[in-house]
């Protein structure tokens, strides 16, 4: 019989639907309940830990309750004009007739719209203003990005009042708003404008996710910042071992595979409960079973899966090392010490070590859980750094 694909059973490279999540049901319910109740939620944490999947599942739950949802990923949006276009398109797509019009317009061109579709467009402009045109003519927003972005930010509340719907707006990778490259203009001016609009949008709740936790906390925690205390932080709970045991066993069984109990414990141990690392090792172990034409997942297959996972991440880990080197002149020394569990300050000037640690934290390489306690969340990257040759301190 044809085997199921490893990447489908154990997805690692894109957000996954709620039906495929392991150990995240409580997180989804918590985030969804808060957003649907009209409160603003901030989800911050390292990349590949399930933030986007949880938030998108929460949006799906809200849609099942007949609420409107808007989602934009700032990693994929390079300019203020394109952000305005994306926000407007996502907002008006909640209306089914307009959603069909959007797809038709983009696929076939505006010139072929029929009379009924033209009537939908005229009505939409009368209700939402002429600026809604940027959803159909992207070149417009580039002429005056500030004007159209302001319109786009105000639109969710406008359509909520017109349609009698609560709207949840989800900004993924929200720390990009204050990226030093300034993709959307002056960060201070933009965050103040957003806060001013959002606090008046009484029919809208906001969901913010970000993978650089230190930047997200700096955006939302201090009272002196525009978004100070605008949203409540919601931390994703660690996925416990029992959830991994049942979830992974179920996934392997979907392809008729049986995993040996010792092999299952070893897989979970190697993944260190990290969502992406654990799923990747499971994915590669399943791939090894396909290559060996077996449906028994034993310790040797898990060992092969772990090595395949390390090989697959080698290029990304090499890039991480280069990012670490650029972050600070002693960044690699400090990162390797953190990976080994050593004292990062040993033999270094305290202020220099502190700057290196801060730079690595801001680069998303390490996390600080307690004062002077640092860790590398990704176990595969941590092992890669630990295996590097010792770096001399200069």
Secondary structure as UniProt FT lines:
FT   HELIX           6..9
FT   HELIX           18..20
FT   HELIX           25..36
FT   TURN            37..38
FT   STRAND          41..44
FT   TURN            47..48
FT   HELIX           51..64
FT   TURN            65..66
FT   STRAND          68..73
FT   HELIX           74..76
FT   HELIX           80..92
FT   TURN            93..94
FT   HELIX           96..108
FT   HELIX           110..112
FT   HELIX           115..128
FT   HELIX           130..135
FT   HELIX           138..143
FT   HELIX           145..163
FT   STRAND          167..172
FT   HELIX           174..178
FT   TURN            180..181
FT   TURN            183..184
FT   HELIX           187..200
FT   TURN            202..203
FT   STRAND          204..210
FT   HELIX           213..220
FT   TURN            223..224
FT   TURN            226..229
FT   STRAND          232..233
FT   HELIX           241..254
FT   TURN            255..256
FT   STRAND          258..259
FT   HELIX           261..271
FT   TURN            272..273
FT   HELIX           275..291
FT   TURN            292..293
FT   STRAND          296..297
FT   HELIX           299..312
FT   HELIX           314..327
FT   TURN            329..330
FT   HELIX           331..340
FT   TURN            344..347
FT   HELIX           350..362
FT   TURN            363..364
FT   STRAND          367..370
FT   TURN            371..372
FT   STRAND          373..375
FT   HELIX           379..387
//
